Amino acid sequence: MRIEFYQTPSGRNPVVDYIRALPIEERTLVDAVLEDVETHGLAAQLVSMRQIEGKLWELRIPPRTRIFYVVVERDRMILLHAYKKQGQKAPMREIETARRRMVQFF
């Protein structure tokens, strides 16, 4: 699966910025999970995924990193938004950010 990062109209890559700001241990784990997804697609063993709504999905990377994504075509994943999990449910503001970016992408 080909992984791409959402780019804002101003040219920023918010998911890349989020990953770069993580402590090295967490960044290494996120990189390993993304490599696993690139190699094995949605059957990757290192990651848990769940559907948020419609085409919007969430990668759950332990311990607390969450990345919203959408699959376009069959082999192209766009990473839209990342955040650090704080509670039981995904906060609505995080989902809204991912939704907005998905709409902008399409």
N, C-alpha and C positions, 0 to 999 in steps of 0.2 A: 504494500500500500504506500502510496506517495503522500507524505505529510507536508502541508504548506501552512504558513502562518499568516493570519489575517493582517493586513496592513491598513492603517487608518488613512483617510484622505490626505493627512499631512505627512504621511510617510513613516509613521511610527509602527513598530511591531510590538504590541502590548504583551503578548504571550512570551516573546523572546526576552523582553525587558523583565518580566516577572521571573522567568527561569534564571536569568543572569543574577538577579538580586538574592536568590536563595543561598543558604549556607552550602558549602561544597558537598557535604554528605547528601543533602536533599537533591541538589542539582545533579549529582552523579546518578541517583536513583531515577529521577525524571528522565534523564538522557537514556538510561538503560531501558526504561519502559517505552519510550518513543522509538528506540531502535527495534525493540521487540515487535511493536505495532508495524513498523515499516517492513520487517522481515516476514511476519506471520499474519498481518492484517488483523481483522477483528477476532481471530482465533488466538491472539496473543495470550500467553499464560501469565505474564507479569502484571496484568492490569485488569481491573474490574470496570465495567461500563454499565451505565443505566440511561434509559431514555427519559428526557425531561418533558418534551412535548414535540409532536410532529417529527421533524428532521433534526431537532436539537437534542444532542446527547452529551453525557458527561463522562470523562475519564476520571477514575478515582485512584489516585496514586498515594499510597501510604507514606507518611502518616497522615498528612492533612492537605496535600495539594489536590486541587480539582481543576480540570480543564474542560471547558465546554467546546464542543466541536460539531461539525456537520460533515456528512459524507456526500461528495458530489461524484457523479458517475459511480463506478463500482470500486475504483482503486485510488481515489483521491480524497484525503481527509484535510479539512481546513480547521485549524485550531483558532478559535475565536476569542476566548477569554479565559484567564486563569485567576484563581484566588485561593486563599488559605482557609480551609474549613474551620469554623468556629463553633458551630452547633450541630444539632441533629439534621436540620433541613437546609437546603441551599437558600440563601437569602434572596428575596425577590429582586433587590437591586442588582445582584450579580446575574440573575436570570435575564433581567431586562437589558443589561449591557450586552449579554450574549445575543439576545433576540435582535437588538438594534444592529449589531455587527453582522448578523446573518442576513438581515434585510438589505443592508448596504452592500454586502458581498454579492447577493443575487440581483 
